[in-house]
């Protein structure tokens, strides 16, 4: 770390640790709507004396150069240079960082690698099941056992079933099917990511947790120059506070974007470079997860349970998991994954998850236990058909940002790590080539995509490409299972056709008038719980006095369209109680209230909003969930 950058970060740190408001305080507003404060103060955006109340006050929607309150504010940013900048401290980004420094150290080359991560600590925003396939780890760090990698639970038992409302129908897991977990490990992925971060630091990677990359920077020739971290010290009404401070710029020869599923910078890059021109739309799911400590007599360390069916109907893609961890106490990880291409706006993934726990095959495991953690995250399901162009002048995409998840396996960590390693190898060869003559200021590395297409990632994703879209048929789940059994198990994905997805998830909702409302049972407080107590367990924390980072392109659309046509589905698809329709203070009509401090950064709203009016942007650094090994 340069002395200038270190001093700058030391000066900035107190600002990022400004007093925060815990999500529980905001969630309590759900219990007492009669005392709700106004969403935002009425603020003036021009020289007009008439105040204009707004929901969205973020500068990405309302530019500061048109706001009189920002006149005279110093907007110069500190800038620093690196060879490679990595956005995102997940498995992909960390694997890229580790591989870059491994190569540089082995060849005694000077290579400055900087990694920025929006979470306050490496791994604090990581959430996954997770059953880890160790293939990429074996390649990256062959002696991971000696180095103490937290892979404590090898899979000892693998079970799969179809659930009806009252029964569990076992389904044999035949050798070669994607769900076979022989040789895999049940892990707390946040702990594994934290360990990867330690390995990266030991190799000399500069790590900057708590600094969210908010902007892509470009050279004059259009190539990527680097990134800028977000500004701090902006009030909720969008005005500068006395402690306002600009973010910093990090410039690099190559910038690696590994933000995870539906990264907000990746969205900008898709448009800027037209990266999705030749692929199908990405499709997604939301995964909800809890950790429990259970009765030791019911604990089966190493057991992996997967199921499909109830509580979802045959035309709603999804499934559940229940993993028995061996972490020194009788702990289980359990969750429900719901495809975001569902059509009924009354569906609530959170309440489906709570209902699933009462199934006769699940509840006995949890009875007498205690829930210790909750969280949610969107995940890519588009697979092979939805992969965008991965490289562009000055940068490239890795991991779950472009979407390397193997959906039938319900695994993406091994492919994410491998993509980061391949990117690192291609970048290292390019930036250390003394005879390199780049056509653009930002170095283009098309060799990364070429090597990826020759790797086992490409073969693996191609083989399972038709399994997810095969569920789009009259028989839904059962038709998809039949297709998998015949064409994957017998032909191993070698059929001479590629099925298409049904389109963007946001376009799949039907009007509320055409759907049947879903009556969910009340939580019992023992097996199932309400949203208030659940989000409190995520440790979610944001500075309260900042513009909501859930921005609306048009503040009028939620009531005029989403509420009027779809009965406000954002109230139900959000797993954290961020969106709520409340009565206007006049008593006539409704308005949308955004409880931004509850946000667990799952990105579901940005994906599923039928109006595509919500744009998720990063809040101040360190904001968000504080997962401990999720």
C-alpha positions in Angstrom: 0.0 0.0 0.0 1.4 3.4 -0.9 1.8 5.9 2.0 -0.5 8.4 0.3 -3.3 5.8 -0.1 -2.8 4.5 3.4 -3.0 8.0 4.8 -6.1 8.8 2.8 -7.9 5.6 4.0 -6.9 6.4 7.6 -8.5 9.8 7.2 -11.6 8.3 5.6 -12.2 5.5 8.1 -13.9 7.5 10.8 -16.4 8.8 8.2 -17.3 5.2 7.2 -17.8 4.3 10.9 -20.5 7.0 11.3 -23.2 6.1 13.8 -25.5 3.5 12.1 -29.1 2.6 12.6 -29.8 -1.1 13.0 -32.3 -2.7 10.7 -34.5 -3.7 13.7 -35.4 -0.1 14.3 -36.7 0.3 10.7 -38.5 -3.0 10.8 -40.5 -1.9 13.9 -42.2 0.6 11.7 -44.0 -2.4 10.1 -45.6 -3.0 13.5 -46.9 0.5 14.1 -47.8 2.2 10.8 -49.8 5.0 12.4 -46.6 6.7 13.7 -44.6 6.4 10.5 -42.5 9.4 9.7 -42.5 10.8 6.2 -40.3 8.8 3.8 -38.0 11.7 3.0 -38.0 15.4 3.8 -39.4 17.8 1.2 -36.4 19.1 -0.6 -35.8 21.7 -3.2 -34.0 20.7 -6.4 -34.1 24.0 -8.3 -34.5 27.7 -7.7 -38.2 27.2 -7.4 -39.7 27.9 -4.0 -42.2 25.0 -4.3 -40.9 22.0 -2.4 -41.1 18.7 -4.2 -41.4 15.6 -2.1 -39.4 12.6 -3.5 -38.8 9.0 -2.6 -35.5 8.8 -4.5 -32.9 11.3 -3.5 -29.8 9.5 -4.8 -27.4 11.5 -7.1 -27.5 8.7 -9.7 -31.1 9.7 -10.4 -30.9 13.4 -9.5 -27.5 14.7 -10.6 -25.7 17.0 -8.2 -24.6 19.4 -10.9 -28.3 20.4 -11.1 -28.7 20.7 -7.4 -28.0 24.2 -5.9 -27.1 22.7 -2.5 -23.9 21.2 -4.1 -22.6 24.5 -5.5 -19.1 25.2 -4.3 -18.5 21.7 -2.8 -15.1 20.3 -3.5 -15.5 17.2 -5.8 -11.9 16.3 -6.6 -11.0 12.7 -5.9 -7.7 11.1 -4.7 -6.4 8.7 -7.4 -4.0 5.8 -7.1 -2.5 3.3 -9.6 -2.3 -0.5 -9.6 -1.5 -3.1 -12.1 -4.8 -5.0 -11.5 -7.8 -3.9 -9.5 -10.4 -6.5 -8.5 -13.9 -5.5 -7.5 -15.4 -8.0 -5.1 -13.9 -10.2 -2.4 -15.8 -13.4 -3.0 -14.5 -16.8 -4.2 -13.9 -15.6 -7.8 -12.2 -12.3 -6.9 -10.0 -13.8 -4.2 -9.0 -16.7 -6.4 -8.0 -14.3 -9.2 -6.0 -12.2 -6.6 -4.2 -15.3 -5.2 -3.3 -16.7 -8.6 -2.0 -13.3 -9.8 0.4 -13.1 -6.8 1.3 -16.7 -7.0 2.5 -16.2 -10.6 4.2 -12.8 -9.8 6.1 -14.2 -6.8 7.1 -17.4 -8.7 8.6 -15.3 -11.5 9.9 -12.5 -9.2 7.8 -9.9 -10.9 6.5 -6.7 -9.3 2.7 -6.7 -9.6 0.5 -4.5 -7.6 -3.0 -6.1 -7.0 -5.7 -4.2 -5.1 -9.0 -5.7 -4.1 -12.0 -3.7 -2.9 -15.0 -5.3 -1.1 -18.2 -3.5 0.0 -18.6 -5.6 3.2 -17.0 -4.4 6.4 -15.1 -7.7 6.6 -14.2 -10.3 3.9 -16.9 -12.9 3.9 -19.5 -10.8 5.7 -21.8 -10.5 2.6 -21.2 -14.1 1.5 -24.2 -16.4 1.6 -24.6 -19.8 0.0 -25.8 -23.3 0.9 -23.1 -24.5 0.6 -21.9 -27.8 -0.6 -18.5 -27.2 -2.1 -16.9 -29.1 -4.9 -13.1 -28.9 -4.2 -11.8 -29.2 -7.8 -10.8 -25.5 -8.2 -9.4 -25.3 -4.7 -7.2 -28.4 -5.3 -5.8 -26.5 -8.3 -5.4 -23.2 -6.6 -4.0 -24.3 -3.2 -3.1 -28.0 -3.4 -2.0 -28.0 0.3 -5.3 -26.4 1.6 -5.7 -29.0 4.3 -2.3 -28.2 5.8 -3.1 -24.5 5.5 -6.2 -25.0 7.6 -9.0 -24.4 5.1 -12.3 -24.6 7.0 -13.7 -27.6 5.1 -14.7 -29.6 8.2 -17.6 -31.6 6.9 -17.1 -34.2 4.1 -20.4 -35.4 2.6 -21.2 -38.8 4.1 -24.8 -39.3 3.0 -26.7 -37.9 0.0 -30.5 -37.9 -0.2 -33.0 -36.5 -2.7 -36.8 -36.5 -2.5 -40.0 -35.1 -4.0 -42.3 -33.5 -1.3 -46.0 -33.5 -1.3 -47.9 -31.6 1.4 -47.7 -34.5 3.8 -45.3 -37.0 2.4 -41.6 -37.4 1.3 -41.0 -39.6 -1.8 -37.4 -40.7 -1.9 -35.7 -40.5 -5.3 -32.5 -42.5 -5.9 -29.4 -40.4 -6.9 -27.9 -42.4 -9.7 -24.1 -42.1 -10.4 -23.4 -39.3 -12.8 -26.5 -37.2 -12.0 -25.7 -33.5 -11.1 -27.0 -33.9 -7.5 -24.4 -36.5 -6.6 -22.2 -35.0 -3.9 -19.7 -37.8 -3.4 -16.3 -36.1 -2.6 -17.8 -32.7 -1.8 -17.8 -30.8 1.5 -20.5 -29.0 3.4 -19.1 -25.6 4.3 -20.0 -22.2 5.8 -19.0 -20.3 2.8 -18.4 -17.0 4.6 -15.7 -18.7 6.7 -14.1 -20.2 3.6 -14.0 -16.9 1.9 -12.5 -15.3 4.9 -9.8 -17.9 4.8 -9.2 -17.2 1.1 -8.7 -13.6 2.1 -6.1 -14.5 4.6 -4.2 -16.5 1.9 -4.4 -13.5 -0.5 -3.0 -11.1 2.1 -0.1 -13.4 2.9 0.8 -13.3 -0.8 0.8 -9.5 -0.9 -2.6 -8.6 -2.2 -3.8 -5.2 -0.9 -7.2 -5.7 0.6 -9.7 -2.9 1.1 -12.9 -4.2 2.8 -15.5 -1.6 3.6 -15.0 0.3 0.3 -17.8 -0.1 -2.2 -17.0 0.4 -5.9 -19.7 2.7 -7.1 -18.5 3.8 -10.5 -16.7 2.5 -13.6 -14.1 4.9 -14.9 -13.2 5.2 -18.6 -10.3 6.4 -20.6 -11.0 8.9 -23.4 -10.8 6.0 -25.9 -13.7 4.3 -24.1 -11.7 1.5 -22.5 -12.0 0.9 -18.7 -9.6 3.0 -16.6 -10.6 1.6 -13.2 -13.2 2.2 -10.5 -14.2 4.8 -8.0 -15.4 4.1 -4.5 -18.5 5.7 -3.2 -18.7 9.1 -1.6 -19.6 9.3 2.1 -21.2 12.0 4.2 -24.4 12.6 2.1 -27.6 13.2 4.0 -30.8 11.3 3.4 -32.3 14.2 1.4 -29.3 14.2 -1.0 -27.5 17.2 0.4 -23.9 17.3 1.5 -23.1 16.9 5.2 -20.3 18.9 6.9 -18.3 15.6 6.8 -18.8 14.9 3.1 -15.8 13.2 1.5 -15.4 12.1 -2.1 -14.5 8.5 -2.8 -11.1 7.5 -4.2 -10.2 6.4 -7.7 -8.2 3.2 -8.4 -6.7 3.0 -11.9 -5.4 -0.2 -13.4 -4.1 -1.7 -16.6 -6.9 -4.3 -16.2 -9.9 -4.2 -13.8 -11.6 -7.5 -12.9 -15.3 -7.4 -12.0 -16.3 -10.1 -9.6 -19.2 -8.5 -7.8 -21.4 -11.6 -7.5 -24.9 -12.2 -8.9 -26.4 -9.1 -10.7 -23.5 -6.8 -9.9 -24.5 -3.1 -10.4 -21.3 -2.2 -12.2 -21.6 -5.2 -14.5 -25.1 -3.9 -15.5 -23.4 -0.7 -16.6 -20.7 -2.6 -18.5 -23.3 -4.8 -20.3 -24.8 -1.6 -21.8 -21.6 0.3 -22.4 -20.0 -2.6 -24.3 -23.2 -4.3 -25.5 -21.9 -7.5 -23.9 -25.3 -9.3 -23.9 -25.9 -8.9 -27.6 -25.4 -12.5 -28.5 -26.8 -14.4 -25.4 -30.2 -15.0 -23.9 -31.5 -12.9 -20.9 -30.1 -14.0 -17.6 -32.6 -15.7 -15.3 -32.4 -15.9 -11.5 -33.6 -17.4 -8.3 -33.7 -16.2 -4.7 -32.1 -18.4 -2.0 -33.2 -18.0 1.6 -31.2 -19.6 4.3 -31.1 -20.2 8.1 -28.6 -21.7 10.5 -29.9 -23.7 13.4 -28.4 -25.4 16.4 -30.5 -28.6 16.9 -30.8 -31.5 19.4 -27.6 -33.5 19.2 -29.7 -36.7 18.9 -31.0 -35.6 15.6 -27.7 -34.5 14.2 -26.2 -36.4 11.3 -22.9 -34.7 10.4 -22.2 -35.0 6.7 -25.8 -35.7 5.6 -27.1 -33.7 2.6 -30.8 -33.5 1.9 -32.3 -32.0 -1.2 -35.9 -31.9 -2.2 -38.3 -30.4 -4.9 -42.0 -30.1 -4.9 -44.1 -28.7 -2.0 -44.7 -26.0 -1.0 -44.1 -24.8 -4.6 -46.5 -25.8 -7.3 -45.3 -27.8 -10.3 -44.9 -24.6 -12.5 -42.7 -22.8 -9.9 -39.1 -23.8 -10.2 -37.3 -24.3 -6.9 -36.1 -26.7 -4.2 -34.8 -27.0 -0.7 -31.7 -28.1 1.1 -30.9 -29.3 4.6 -27.2 -29.8 5.4 -25.8 -31.3 8.7 -22.5 -29.4 9.5 -19.7 -30.7 11.7 -18.6 -27.4 13.3 -18.1 -28.5 16.9 -21.8 -28.2 17.7 -25.0 -29.8 16.3 -25.7 -27.3 13.5 -27.7 -27.5 10.3 -28.0 -25.2 7.4 -31.3 -25.1 5.6 -33.0 -23.1 2.9 -35.3 -22.8 0.0 -34.5 -21.6 -3.5 -37.3 -20.1 -5.6 -36.9 -19.4 -9.3 -37.7 -15.7 -10.0 -39.5 -16.5 -13.2 -42.7 -17.3 -11.2 -45.9 -15.7 -12.4 -48.2 -15.2 -9.3 -47.5 -11.8 -7.8 -49.0 -13.0 -4.5 -46.1 -15.5 -4.0 -43.8 -14.7 -1.1 -40.5 -16.6 -1.2 -39.9 -15.8 2.5 -43.2 -17.2 3.6 -42.9 -20.2 1.3 -39.6 -20.9 3.1 -41.2 -20.6 6.6 -44.1 -22.9 5.5 -41.6 -25.5 4.1 -40.0 -25.9 7.5 -43.3 -27.4 8.8 -43.2 -30.3 6.4 -43.4 -33.6 8.3 -39.9 -34.6 7.0 -38.3 -31.3 8.1 -40.0 -30.1 11.3 -38.8 -33.0 13.5 -35.2 -32.1 12.9 -35.8 -28.5 14.0 -38.1 -29.1 17.0 -36.4 -28.2 20.2 -33.6 -26.4 18.3 -32.8 -22.7 18.0 -32.4 -20.5 15.0 -29.2 -18.4 15.0 -28.9 -16.8 11.6 -31.0 -15.8 8.6 -30.1 -14.3 5.2 -31.0 -14.2 1.5 -29.3 -13.8 -1.9 -30.2 -13.9 -5.5 -28.4 -16.5 -7.7 -27.9 -16.9 -11.4 -29.8 -19.7 -13.2 -29.4 -18.8 -16.8 -26.3 -21.0 -17.3 -24.6 -21.6 -20.6 -27.2 -19.8 -22.8 -27.0 -16.6 -20.7 -23.3 -16.1 -20.6 -22.4 -12.6 -21.9 -19.2 -11.6 -23.7 -16.7 -11.7 -20.9 -13.9 -9.3 -22.0 -13.7 -5.7 -23.1 -10.9 -3.1 -23.3 -9.5 -2.6 -19.8 -11.5 -5.2 -18.0 -13.3 -8.6 -17.7 -16.0 -10.4 -15.8 -15.6 -13.4 -13.5 -17.6 -15.6 -11.2 -21.3 -15.2 -10.5 -21.3 -11.7 -12.1 -21.6 -13.2 -15.6 -23.1 -16.4 -14.1 -21.1 -19.6 -14.0 -23.4 -21.4 -11.7 -24.2 -25.1 -12.5 -27.9 -24.9 -11.7 -28.7 -28.7 -11.5 -25.7 -29.1 -9.1 -26.8 -26.0 -7.1 -23.1 -25.1 -7.1 -21.2 -22.1 -8.4 -18.2 -21.7 -6.1 -15.9 -24.1 -7.9 -16.7 -22.6 -11.3 -16.4 -19.0 -9.9 -13.0 -19.8 -8.5 -11.8 -21.4 -11.7 -12.9 -18.4 -13.8 -10.9 -16.2 -11.5 -7.8 -18.3 -11.9 -8.1 -18.4 -15.7 -8.6 -14.6 -15.7 -5.5 -14.2 -13.6 -3.3 -16.4 -15.8 -4.4 -14.5 -19.0 -3.9 -11.1 -17.4 -0.5 -11.9 -15.9 0.8 -13.1 -19.3 -0.5 -9.9 -20.9 0.6 -7.2 -18.5 4.0 -8.6 -17.9 4.8 -8.9 -21.6 7.4 -6.2 -22.2 6.7 -6.1 -25.9 3.0 -5.5 -25.4 1.5 -2.8 -27.6 -2.0 -2.3 -26.5 -4.5 -0.7 -29.0 -6.3 0.9 -26.1 -5.3 2.6 -22.9 -7.0 -0.1 -20.9 -5.5 -3.5 -21.8 -7.9 -5.9 -23.5 -7.4 -9.6 -22.6 -9.5 -11.7 -25.0 -7.3 -14.7 -24.1 -9.3 -15.1 -20.9 -12.5 -16.0 -22.7 -10.6 -18.2 -25.1 -9.0 -20.2 -22.3 -12.3 -20.4 -20.5 -14.0 -22.0 -23.5 -11.3 -24.7 -23.5 -11.7 -25.4 -19.7 -13.8 -27.8 -17.8 -16.1 -24.9 -16.9 -17.4 -24.7 -20.4 -17.8 -28.4 -20.8 -19.7 -28.7 -17.5 -22.1 -25.8 -18.2 -22.7 -27.0 -21.8 -23.6 -30.5 -20.6 -26.4 -29.2 -18.3 -27.5 -26.3 -20.4 -31.0 -27.7 -21.1 -32.0 -28.9 -17.6 -33.2 -25.5 -16.3 -35.2 -24.5 -19.4 -36.7 -27.9 -19.7 -39.0 -27.0 -16.8 -40.9 -24.6 -19.1 -43.5 -27.1 -20.1 -47.1 -28.0 -19.2 -45.9 -30.6 -16.6 -43.4 -28.2 -15.1 -41.3 -29.9 -12.4 -42.2 -33.4 -13.5 -41.5 -32.7 -17.2 -38.2 -31.2 -16.3 -37.2 -34.2 -14.1 -38.2 -36.6 -16.9 -36.1 -34.6 -19.4 -33.1 -34.7 -17.0 -33.5 -38.4 -16.4 -33.6 -39.2 -20.1 -31.4 -36.7 -21.9 -28.8 -35.9 -19.2 -28.3 -39.3 -17.5 -28.3 -41.2 -20.7 -26.9 -38.8 -23.2 -24.9 -36.6 -20.8 -26.1 -33.3 -22.4 -25.0 -34.3 -25.9 -28.4 -33.7 -27.5 -28.0 -31.6 -30.7 -30.3 -28.8 -29.5 -30.2 -26.0 -27.0 -33.4 -25.0 -25.3 -34.3 -21.3 -24.6 -35.3 -19.6 -21.4 -38.8 -18.0 -21.2 -37.4 -14.4 -21.1 -36.6 -11.9 -18.4 -37.9 -12.7 -14.9 -39.4 -9.3 -14.6 -41.7 -10.0 -17.5 -43.2 -13.2 -16.1 -45.6 -11.8 -13.5 -49.3 -11.9 -14.4 -51.7 -9.1 -13.3 -53.1 -9.7 -9.8 -56.6 -9.9 -11.1 -55.6 -13.1 -13.0 -54.1 -14.8 -10.0 -55.3 -16.4 -6.8 -54.0 -14.8 -3.5 -52.0 -17.2 -1.4 -53.0 -17.6 2.2 -50.0 -18.3 4.4 -50.2 -19.7 7.9 -49.1 -17.5 10.7 -45.6 -18.3 12.1 -45.6 -20.2 15.3 -42.4 -18.6 16.7 -40.8 -22.0 17.1 -40.3 -23.4 13.7 -41.5 -20.5 11.5 -40.9 -16.8 12.2 -41.9 -13.4 11.0 -39.8 -11.0 9.0 -38.9 -8.8 11.9 -37.2 -11.5 13.9 -35.6 -12.9 10.8 -33.9 -9.8 9.4 -32.6 -9.0 12.9 -30.6 -12.2 12.7 -28.8 -11.0 9.5 -26.9 -8.3 11.4 -27.9 -5.8 8.7 -26.7 -2.3 9.4 -26.7 0.9 7.3 -25.9 4.5 8.2 -29.4 5.9 8.6 -28.8 9.4 7.3 -27.9 8.6 3.7 -30.0 8.6 0.4 -31.8 5.2 0.0 -29.6 3.0 -2.3 -32.8 1.4 -3.7 -33.4 4.0 -6.3 -36.4 4.6 -8.5 -36.1 5.9 -12.0 -39.7 7.3 -11.6 -41.2 7.8 -8.2 -44.7 7.6 -9.6 -44.5 4.1 -11.1 -44.8 1.9 -7.9 -48.3 3.1 -7.1 -49.5 3.8 -10.6 -48.3 0.4 -12.0 -46.9 -2.1 -9.5 -49.6 -1.5 -6.9 -52.5 -1.0 -9.4 -51.7 -3.9 -11.7 -49.7 -6.4 -9.6 -50.9 -5.5 -6.0 -47.4 -4.3 -5.0 -45.3 -7.5 -5.4 -42.2 -5.9 -4.1 -43.8 -6.2 -0.6 -43.6 -9.9 -1.0 -40.6 -10.8 -3.2 -38.2 -8.7 -0.9 -36.9 -11.0 1.9 -36.1 -8.1 4.2 -39.1 -5.9 4.5 -37.6 -3.0 2.5 -40.7 -2.2 0.5 -44.0 -1.3 2.1 -47.1 0.4 0.8 -48.6 2.7 3.5 -51.5 5.2 3.5 -50.7 8.8 2.5 -50.7 11.2 5.4 -53.9 12.7 4.0 -55.6 9.4 4.3 -56.4 9.2 0.6 -54.4 6.7 -1.4 -51.2 4.9 -0.8 -47.5 5.5 -1.2 -44.4 3.3 -1.3 -42.1 3.5 1.7 -38.5 2.2 1.2 -36.9 1.0 4.4 -33.4 1.0 2.9 -31.6 0.2 6.1 -33.2 -3.3 6.1 -31.6 -4.3 2.8 -29.6 -7.5 2.8 -28.1 -6.8 -0.7 -29.9 -9.8 -2.3 -30.7 -7.8 -5.5 -34.0 -9.5 -5.9 -35.9 -6.2 -6.3 -33.7 -5.0 -9.1 -34.3 -8.3 -10.9 -38.0 -9.0 -10.3 -39.6 -5.5 -10.4 -42.1 -5.8 -13.2 -41.6 -2.2 -14.2 -37.8 -2.4 -14.1 -37.9 0.9 -12.2 -35.8 -0.1 -9.3 -32.0 0.3 -9.7 -29.9 -1.1 -6.8 -26.7 0.9 -6.2 -24.2 0.5 -3.4 -24.8 2.3 -0.1 -22.0 3.8 2.0 -19.1 1.3 2.5 -19.5 -1.3 5.2 -23.3 -1.2 5.0 -25.4 -4.3 4.6 -25.6 -7.7 6.3 -23.0 -9.0 8.8 -23.2 -12.7 8.1 -21.1 -15.0 10.2 -20.3 -18.0 8.1 -23.4 -18.0 5.9 
